[in-house]
Amino acid sequence: MGSNIYSDDFKRDAVAQITERGYPVREVSDRLGVSAYSLYAWKKKFSKSASGDATNDAEIRRLKRELARVTEERDILKKGRH
C-alpha cells in the first residue's frame, strides 16, 4: 500500500545516503521519516541495479586504458614519420 508514496529517485537518494555517504540507517530513517525496514528493502532492490553499474564501470575503465594505449601507439607512429 505505501510502496508508491515515494518516487524511485527519492528511494535511490535515501539508499545513497547509507551506501555512499555512510550515514547510519537509523539516522536516515529518522531524518526522512521512513521506516528502517523500508530503507533496507530499498537498499536490496536498488543494489541489484548497482551491481550492473559496477560491471559497466569496470568496462569503461578497461576501454579507457585501451584507448590510452592505442593513442600512445598512434603518437609514436606519428613521430616516426617526421
Order of alpha helices (4+ residues) and beta strands (2+ residues): alpha-alpha-alpha
